[in-house]
């Protein structure tokens, strides 16, 4: 069944090519299609298109369809193009002419739009919740290891003292920036496109404010052409936000892979969180973090992919836009799994608290030695040269006992301020 059926059949090759994997992807957004149908039906009843009996019967059947979706028994057979045609077929089969009325004042275009707005709105909430869960873990770890010193590196060279408290909380605060991006994307999803039809509205006296309230959108897309132009922009906005989260996860995963190597030996994980080698019996590989890194790097390419699909398209609908779902829907599942896995794994991290006992880290304290001279009255540039010469001559021997109290460790006040900052971002 096709919603545009006019009595002729398309070539099977054309059908397969144009439908693509829409049926598979539409199973994921099916529940939102039903929600949109219920709101649309209530609006049609309110403006007199549907009778009291018709709205009751439609709601009953739509709720029955929703139950099959929740139970996992809802299917979209090859004879249907998508979820929209399958739902309408069920309604028509059950209710006859009443089922045929459901598409009044609507196009498949605004059906797809409202489904994706509702779907992405929900998924962003879940991604934010997972991000907050990871944030909470990072702050807990930061507090636990705030006094455990960690060598800081620039240019992959030993630089200055830091701490695990600083490292964990740095990524925690970075996640707040990601929440800002997610908030922006959420604002874009929270606009009701239903009623824009094929992009040029409807001559029926539809009540778009009613469907906005029923679907719990903050506002609506007032201009129907603007609503149609939202396809592509909606998905790109979400993908940019996801890319920001992915960038944070990827960078931290790279740190973890580096710090787990024998050359660094800063951290380790229980054996059951690592994998081995088929030939080298000593190996404990950080495959989880390598895959998170790879998957998240791939996610950061998504905005470019979606841009290239929708770029330079004129206003109005074009079939190219169907391809947006192929990128955004699987990407959401990938990002959620990465957030879940990095939180699960990092909760079991094992920290080496004696890293700075190695003499190669003496140079971490060169700046501190310069600062001591400056505090005793030596001009900074002269102090810099004095310490530099001592290092070059092999005479650099800082007081490690004093320097182990370096303020590379993070304090409770700083952690509390980061926590408040996140709460403010989430409540924005």
Secondary structure as GFF3:
##gff-version 3
##sequence-region A 1 428
A	DSSP	alpha_helix	12	19	.	.	.	ID=ss1
A	DSSP	alpha_helix	22	46	.	.	.	ID=ss2
A	DSSP	alpha_helix	52	71	.	.	.	ID=ss3
A	DSSP	alpha_helix	83	95	.	.	.	ID=ss4
A	DSSP	alpha_helix	97	100	.	.	.	ID=ss5
A	DSSP	three_ten_helix	101	103	.	.	.	ID=ss6
A	DSSP	alpha_helix	108	144	.	.	.	ID=ss7
A	DSSP	beta_strand	149	154	.	.	.	ID=ss8
A	DSSP	beta_strand	157	163	.	.	.	ID=ss9
A	DSSP	alpha_helix	164	189	.	.	.	ID=ss10
A	DSSP	beta_strand	191	192	.	.	.	ID=ss11
A	DSSP	alpha_helix	208	214	.	.	.	ID=ss12
A	DSSP	beta_strand	219	220	.	.	.	ID=ss13
A	DSSP	alpha_helix	224	260	.	.	.	ID=ss14
A	DSSP	beta_strand	267	269	.	.	.	ID=ss15
A	DSSP	three_ten_helix	271	273	.	.	.	ID=ss16
A	DSSP	alpha_helix	287	299	.	.	.	ID=ss17
A	DSSP	alpha_helix	302	310	.	.	.	ID=ss18
A	DSSP	three_ten_helix	319	323	.	.	.	ID=ss19
A	DSSP	alpha_helix	324	346	.	.	.	ID=ss20
A	DSSP	beta_strand	349	351	.	.	.	ID=ss21
A	DSSP	three_ten_helix	355	357	.	.	.	ID=ss22
A	DSSP	three_ten_helix	359	365	.	.	.	ID=ss23
A	DSSP	alpha_helix	366	375	.	.	.	ID=ss24
A	DSSP	alpha_helix	380	393	.	.	.	ID=ss25
A	DSSP	alpha_helix	400	403	.	.	.	ID=ss26
A	DSSP	alpha_helix	412	426	.	.	.	ID=ss27
###
